[in-house]
């Protein structure tokens, strides 16, 4: 398992939520079981629930190729040029199902 630390600090409206969601989802597409080893911290506490909702809804969007998640899909294609669109979709589906069935570790 790779270990790294990334900190995203920026002003309101600068895309921190998008950036964090892309990073988290990229790790999940690489390894759908990775959620058990990822720590993501955001403030205030309300933002934690919003981030979980964003990650799950985006995984659903990527898995089902919804136009609302196309920006995320493009980022995943860039991160994994060797993966087919179908593989990205399949791994997003697998990660989403794992998160929903083991929500306590999310």
Secondary structure, 3 states (H helix, E strand, C coil): CCCCCCCCCCCCCCCHHHHHHHHHHHHHHHCCCHHHHCCCCCCCHHHHHHHHHHHHHHHHHHHCCCHHHHHHHHHHHHHCCCCCHHHHHHHHHHHHHHHHHCHHHC
